[in-house]
Amino acid sequence: MSSTPEQRKANRRLGLILASVAIAFMVGFMVKMTWLGR
């Protein structure tokens, strides 16, 4: 089951999108905690 270069590029792009969404949620959570922690 070998993946084509197009599939690898799509998988890499999907991984980057998911990682950026996870980082955005983490940053938003940290900002919320700092604002509510005061």
Helices and strands as residue ranges (DSSP letters): H 5-37
